[in-house]
Amino acid sequence: MPNYKTVFFTLGILQIILGLFMFIPIIAQFLYKEIDSSFFGASIVTIIFGTLFFLSNLDHDKKLNLQQAFLLTALSWLSIAIFGSLPFVFSSMNFSFTNAFFESMSGITTTGSTIISNLDEMPKGILLWRALLQWLGGIGIIVMAITLMPIMNVGGMQLFKISNNDSSEKILPKSKEIATRLIFIYIILTTLCGVSYYFFGMNIFDSVTHSMTTIATGGFSNYNESIGYFNSALIETSAIIFIILGSLPFIAYIKFISGNKLIFFNDIQIITFLKIIISTIIILSLYLIINDFNSYSFRSVLFNVVSILTGTGYVNAQFDNWGSFPLVLFLILMFIGGCAGSTTCGIKIFRVQILYSFIINNLKKIIYPKGIFVLKYDQNPIDNKFISSIISFIYMYLIIFFLITSLLTLTGLDFVTSISGAATSISNVGPGLGSMIGPNSNFSSLPDVSKWILSVGMILGRLELFAILVLFLPSFWRN
């Protein structure tokens, strides 16, 4: 009989930490004279449940087998989403549990979709809690992707098993040291982002909350108009810089600190990521210039391309008024996502690179039947097992995308809303397309069943599909 005490012991610790973080918005409530019992009550409930899990599993063996690692991963994000919804439920804003869970899941998965239609009037405590959820989700997925998911063979950081040469492996510290350094780097980037926002015109509260959702590439804002509310080129430039910094592999920062000063210029994933941004901006700008769109500006193209590609979801313009081509282009960008080991989601750059190389390799084999072609990534050979995992992931990604789209249409949504809603949930982007869930709209008008479908899509996308799907295979649980 498997012993899952280590799983529930760890869940207890996570819930206690989450409960302690709920005290932070209470400070904002005092400062802005919006005191109520919502966060205090939610914190007490969360800490009590966490303490019960902690104390009842003290005699755990401190080890995780493969099944337990998968179960812990799924339950961690699900439990945080559930308990993270309590401040919304207990607040005076009359959130239903469906809306509260949707907002919490969107926060912890750094999706950025919201059901709140009057953000400008929301209490500061609620706005701060939304930002904290995204910030915690951002650092959580980085640490999990680099330290746990490679063992499970599902995370994007699998690529570092094949892409690191001997010299780079030597400068990588052990997992606990990696996690500590990651948290330190994450905090430093968040602080620098907040300072830059404050320096360029945001007030203290806005700079704090937006810095957390920027580095997490989450996109929650305090205003219905998102970053466009500030109408500041300097703030948008600062956002672009820190969104990109949050979208780079955090392992690259560790390598840089450890002595590899050229890592940001040599990493092929980073180079490809920047090439996609530049080429997309050029293509979209040329399209808008040729078609003479009055609402076009280079500033809005640059900002929204970076925001959509990275899955951040900030907006500064109604890009759904730019015609059909930009919508298709943005839909493609939603799927691509950022770099592996960053706060971004999507298919990830490295998978796109490897799939492209695989296709080119097979075309060469057709042209030169007697030729021998070895598939490589960053000058390192890739085995068939790794290629199979890449192709399987992309295949399942598209299948689930179409399945979510179909389910959303069954709930009565139109095609544009359904297809963009599916894309934005599984890619953890935030805004969708169309009049209902477009860049300056929200998800409040969707039926409850649609919100639950999208919530499932969010956690599937955040945990890279297989970490969730494998739990439903009976064979997985057989010893």
PyMOL commands that set and color helices and strands:
alter all, ss='L'
color gray80, all
select helices_A, chain A and resi 5-21+24-31+38-55+66-84+86-90+97-108+119-121+124-147+149-152+156-163+166-170+175-199+204-215+226-229+233-247+250-257+263-266+268-290+298-309+319-321+324-336+349-367+384-410+415-426+434-437+448-462+466-472+474-477
alter helices_A, ss='H'
color red, helices_A
select strands_A, chain A and resi 376-377+380-381
alter strands_A, ss='S'
color yellow, strands_A
deselect
rebuild
show_as cartoon
